[in-house]
Amino acid sequence: MPSDEAGVRDVKKILRLLQWTLKAAIFFTLFAFALNNPSDVTLHFFFGTQWTGPLVLMVFGVFTLGVVTGVLGMLPKWWRHRRALKKIQDAHATLQETGAHSNTNSLMPVNEPAVSATLYARHAGASPSTGEAHGI
């Protein structure tokens, strides 16, 4: 077994090296972009206001604005998932404390195709009995 653990460590090292290589490639690509585009750009706002600055700052600003907008758009879903996970963990802890977990399978993963199909049909808005989506 020690050879398996060493193999896993080697794979992790290789993956970490690939991540750093990719990060360096992205950085140098953006750096070259900045060096090749030193000219100023004028950004026109509403009511006749404008701002003149380097093209690189404009691109970086728009990228940052897009990332912030994306993260803010995903926050509610992240919070919902965290709350659901917390409920499941609390229920699991309660079952472990009471010793009732040995005779219940409420937290077991669903592996049966029929049950999975029914749950998927409910989630997708389809009728569980026919499998057809409503309104189609």
Secondary structure, 3 states (H helix, E strand, C coil): CHHHHHHHHHHHHHHHHHHHHHHHHHHHHHHHHHHHCCCEEEEECHHHCEEEEEHHHHHHHHHHHHHHHHHHHHHHHHHHHHHHHHHHHHHHHHHHHHCHHHHCCCCCCCCCHHHHHHHHHHHCCECCCCCCECCC
